[in-house]
Amino acid sequence: MQQDALSKVKQFADTAYFAAVETATRELQEKSGTMRNQLAARGALQSGLMAHESAKLYGAHIKALLQIRLDALIEGYELHGIPIDDALSTTIIDDVTRLRSSLLTHTEAAVRASPIDRGPVELGYFVRLVEQQIDSSVNSIKIQIDRKRLMKKTEPTQSTVTNVYHVHGHNPRWNVNSTDHSVNVVTASNDQIFQELRQQITSGLPASEERKDILDKLTALEDAQASPGFAQRYAEFISVAANHMQILAPFVPALTEMLSKVIS
């Protein structure tokens, strides 16, 4: 049973990570293009400044992907009710560390193929410049994991609520904000959940391209219900809406139950 849960954690983390890679890579390409144009206008394409600015972009790209991977692993264990002990902490650290090495290797290959990014500096030196931008030492990863573990242990027990979601049927009794000591078993239709979430996003965020993108991803998620593509759409939605978890948080358990039904 535990092995099955661990497998689902990895699947969840992989889905969330690979969904984010596409967006992050597109952003890196756009920022690199803008930087090249700016430096070209100054006649500084083949300069040390080009190398340092490129290294900053690549470093920020890798750092963001490592954080997404770490967050996805931690969230996956939490969603599947698996406490992160010392052994799992080591497993997470190893996973993120291997990814760091892989991303640096990929960066080296990319810059070898496109030497303009490193300006006049030697390739090995450029990779070291990129590494300097990444704060992903074993200790920094462990600190983040331990903070999560400590927060779990020190959460106040008073006024706690356990919400058990049965996502099916048509029932208007959906309430996720109880403050008493009860255990709430809530039944809500998928349509209700998506409708309420859409309303919360619309009212909670100002009109912008970001809100439009989040709502588009939510529509794609809703359209993918009960299909193999739901996991991918879920990861894409969480990725674009990650900066607004205060809005998403009440809906995550219900969405996670839908996800569990798809990947189980």
C-alpha positions as CSV (number, residue, x, y, z in Angstrom):
1,M,0.0,0.0,0.0
2,Q,2.8,2.4,0.9
3,Q,4.7,1.5,-2.2
4,D,1.6,2.3,-4.3
5,A,1.3,5.7,-2.5
6,L,5.0,6.4,-3.1
7,S,4.6,5.6,-6.8
8,K,1.7,8.1,-7.0
9,V,3.8,10.8,-5.3
10,K,6.5,10.4,-7.9
11,Q,3.9,10.5,-10.7
12,F,2.4,13.6,-9.2
13,A,5.8,15.3,-8.9
14,D,6.8,14.3,-12.4
15,T,3.6,15.6,-13.9
16,A,3.9,19.0,-12.0
17,Y,7.5,19.3,-13.0
18,F,7.2,18.5,-16.7
19,A,4.2,20.8,-17.0
20,A,6.4,23.6,-15.6
21,V,9.4,22.9,-17.8
22,E,7.6,24.0,-21.0
23,T,6.5,27.3,-19.5
24,A,9.9,28.0,-17.8
25,T,11.8,27.2,-21.0
26,R,9.6,29.5,-23.1
27,E,10.2,32.3,-20.5
28,L,14.0,31.7,-20.7
29,Q,14.0,31.9,-24.5
30,E,11.9,35.1,-24.4
31,K,14.2,36.7,-21.8
32,S,17.3,35.6,-23.6
33,G,16.0,37.1,-26.8
34,T,15.3,40.4,-25.1
35,M,18.7,40.5,-23.5
36,R,20.5,39.8,-26.7
37,N,18.6,42.6,-28.5
38,Q,19.5,45.0,-25.8
39,L,23.2,44.1,-25.7
40,A,23.3,44.1,-29.5
41,A,22.0,47.6,-29.5
42,R,24.9,48.5,-27.3
43,G,27.5,46.6,-29.3
44,A,28.1,44.3,-26.3
45,L,27.1,40.8,-27.7
46,Q,30.7,39.5,-27.5
47,S,31.5,40.9,-24.1
48,G,31.9,39.7,-20.5
49,L,28.6,41.4,-19.7
50,M,26.9,39.1,-22.2
51,A,28.3,36.1,-20.3
52,H,27.3,37.3,-16.9
53,E,23.8,38.3,-18.0
54,S,23.2,35.0,-19.7
55,A,24.5,33.1,-16.6
56,K,22.0,35.0,-14.5
57,L,19.1,33.9,-16.7
58,Y,20.2,30.3,-16.9
59,G,20.8,30.2,-13.2
60,A,17.4,31.7,-12.4
61,H,15.8,29.2,-14.8
62,I,17.5,26.2,-13.1
63,K,16.7,27.5,-9.6
64,A,13.1,27.9,-10.5
65,L,12.8,24.4,-11.8
66,L,14.6,22.9,-8.8
67,Q,12.1,24.8,-6.5
68,I,9.2,23.5,-8.5
69,R,10.5,19.9,-8.2
70,L,11.1,20.2,-4.5
71,D,7.7,21.8,-3.9
72,A,5.9,19.1,-6.0
73,L,7.6,16.3,-4.1
74,I,6.7,17.8,-0.7
75,E,3.2,18.5,-1.8
76,G,2.8,15.0,-3.2
77,Y,3.8,13.4,0.1
78,E,1.3,15.6,2.0
79,L,-1.5,14.9,-0.5
80,H,-1.1,11.2,-0.1
81,G,-0.7,11.4,3.7
82,I,2.9,10.2,3.9
83,P,4.9,11.8,6.7
84,I,8.3,12.9,5.6
85,D,10.8,11.1,7.9
86,D,14.6,11.2,7.7
87,A,14.7,8.5,5.0
88,L,12.2,10.3,2.7
89,S,14.0,13.6,3.4
90,T,17.2,12.0,2.0
91,T,15.3,10.7,-1.0
92,I,13.9,14.2,-1.8
93,I,17.4,15.7,-1.4
94,D,18.9,13.1,-3.7
95,D,16.1,13.6,-6.3
96,V,16.7,17.4,-6.4
97,T,20.4,17.1,-6.4
98,R,20.4,14.7,-9.4
99,L,18.1,17.1,-11.2
100,R,20.5,20.0,-10.5
101,S,23.3,18.0,-12.1
102,S,21.2,17.1,-15.0
103,L,20.1,20.7,-15.7
104,L,23.6,21.9,-15.5
105,T,24.7,19.3,-18.0
106,H,21.8,20.3,-20.3
107,T,22.8,24.0,-19.9
108,E,26.3,23.2,-20.9
109,A,25.1,21.3,-24.0
110,A,22.8,24.2,-24.9
111,V,25.5,26.8,-24.6
112,R,27.9,24.7,-26.6
113,A,25.4,24.6,-29.4
114,S,24.7,28.4,-29.1
115,P,28.1,29.9,-28.0
116,I,26.7,33.5,-28.4
117,D,25.2,33.2,-24.9
118,R,28.6,32.9,-23.2
119,G,30.2,35.8,-25.0
120,P,34.0,35.6,-25.0
121,V,34.4,33.3,-21.9
122,E,35.4,29.7,-21.9
123,L,32.5,27.2,-21.6
124,G,33.6,25.7,-18.3
125,Y,33.9,29.1,-16.7
126,F,30.4,30.0,-18.0
127,V,28.9,26.9,-16.4
128,R,30.6,27.9,-13.1
129,L,29.0,31.3,-13.4
130,V,25.6,29.6,-13.8
131,E,26.3,27.5,-10.7
132,Q,27.0,30.6,-8.6
133,Q,23.4,31.8,-9.3
134,I,21.8,28.6,-8.0
135,D,21.1,28.3,-4.2
136,S,20.4,24.6,-4.1
137,S,23.0,23.1,-1.7
138,V,22.0,20.0,0.3
139,N,21.7,22.1,3.4
140,S,19.4,24.7,1.7
141,I,17.1,21.9,0.5
142,K,17.1,20.1,3.9
143,I,16.2,23.4,5.6
144,Q,13.1,23.8,3.4
145,I,12.0,20.2,4.1
146,D,12.6,20.5,7.8
147,R,10.6,23.7,7.9
148,K,7.7,21.9,6.4
149,R,8.0,19.0,8.8
150,L,8.3,21.4,11.8
151,M,5.3,23.4,10.7
152,K,3.3,20.2,10.6
153,K,4.3,19.2,14.1
154,T,3.6,22.7,15.6
155,E,0.3,23.4,13.9
156,P,-2.3,24.3,16.6
157,T,-4.7,21.5,17.4
158,Q,-7.6,23.7,18.6
159,S,-10.3,24.6,16.1
160,T,-9.0,22.0,13.6
161,V,-11.2,20.5,10.9
162,T,-11.0,17.4,8.9
163,N,-12.7,17.8,5.6
164,V,-13.6,14.5,3.8
165,Y,-14.6,15.1,0.2
166,H,-16.9,12.9,-1.8
167,V,-16.9,14.5,-5.2
168,H,-20.0,13.3,-7.1
169,G,-23.7,13.8,-7.4
170,H,-25.6,17.1,-7.1
171,N,-25.6,18.5,-3.6
172,P,-25.4,22.2,-2.6
173,R,-23.9,21.4,0.8
174,W,-20.3,22.2,0.1
175,N,-18.5,24.1,2.9
176,V,-14.8,24.0,3.4
177,N,-14.4,26.9,5.9
178,S,-15.7,25.4,9.2
179,T,-13.9,26.5,12.4
180,D,-15.2,24.0,14.9
181,H,-13.8,20.6,16.0
182,S,-16.0,18.5,13.8
183,V,-15.2,16.2,10.9
184,N,-17.1,17.4,7.8
185,V,-18.0,15.0,5.2
186,V,-18.9,17.1,2.2
187,T,-20.5,16.1,-1.0
188,A,-20.3,18.4,-4.1
189,S,-20.6,17.9,-7.8
190,N,-17.6,18.5,-10.0
191,D,-19.6,21.3,-11.7
192,Q,-20.1,23.1,-8.4
193,I,-16.4,22.9,-7.6
194,F,-15.3,24.3,-10.9
195,Q,-18.0,27.0,-10.9
196,E,-17.1,28.2,-7.4
197,L,-13.4,28.1,-8.1
198,R,-13.9,30.1,-11.3
199,Q,-15.9,32.7,-9.4
200,Q,-13.2,33.0,-6.7
201,I,-10.5,33.5,-9.3
202,T,-12.6,36.1,-11.2
203,S,-13.5,38.0,-8.0
204,G,-10.1,37.6,-6.3
205,L,-7.8,38.6,-9.1
206,P,-7.7,41.8,-11.1
207,A,-8.4,41.6,-14.9
208,S,-5.1,40.8,-16.5
209,E,-3.4,38.3,-18.8
210,E,-2.4,36.3,-15.8
211,R,-6.0,35.9,-14.7
212,K,-7.0,35.0,-18.2
213,D,-4.3,32.4,-18.4
214,I,-5.4,30.9,-15.1
215,L,-9.0,30.7,-16.2
216,D,-8.0,29.2,-19.5
217,K,-6.1,26.5,-17.7
218,L,-9.0,25.9,-15.3
219,T,-11.3,25.4,-18.3
220,A,-8.9,22.9,-19.8
221,L,-8.7,21.1,-16.4
222,E,-12.5,21.0,-16.3
223,D,-12.8,19.6,-19.8
224,A,-10.3,16.9,-19.0
225,Q,-12.3,15.4,-16.1
226,A,-12.1,11.6,-15.8
227,S,-9.6,11.4,-18.7
228,P,-5.9,10.5,-18.7
229,G,-5.1,14.1,-19.6
230,F,-6.5,15.4,-16.3
231,A,-3.2,14.9,-14.4
232,Q,-1.3,17.0,-17.0
233,R,-4.0,19.7,-17.0
234,Y,-3.9,19.7,-13.2
235,A,-0.2,20.3,-13.1
236,E,-0.5,23.1,-15.7
237,F,-3.3,24.8,-13.7
238,I,-1.4,24.6,-10.4
239,S,1.8,25.9,-12.1
240,V,0.1,29.1,-13.5
241,A,-1.9,29.7,-10.3
242,A,0.9,28.9,-7.8
243,N,1.2,32.6,-6.8
244,H,-2.4,32.6,-5.6
245,M,-2.6,29.6,-3.3
246,Q,-4.7,31.6,-0.8
247,I,-7.5,31.4,-3.4
248,L,-6.8,27.8,-4.5
249,A,-6.2,26.3,-1.1
250,P,-9.8,25.5,-0.1
251,F,-10.3,23.7,-3.5
252,V,-7.1,21.7,-3.5
253,P,-8.5,18.7,-1.5
254,A,-11.4,18.3,-3.9
255,L,-9.2,18.7,-7.0
256,T,-6.8,16.2,-5.5
257,E,-9.6,13.6,-5.1
258,M,-10.4,14.0,-8.7
259,L,-6.7,13.5,-9.6
260,S,-6.5,10.5,-7.4
261,K,-9.4,8.8,-9.2
262,V,-7.7,9.4,-12.5
263,I,-4.2,8.1,-11.6
264,S,-5.4,5.2,-9.3
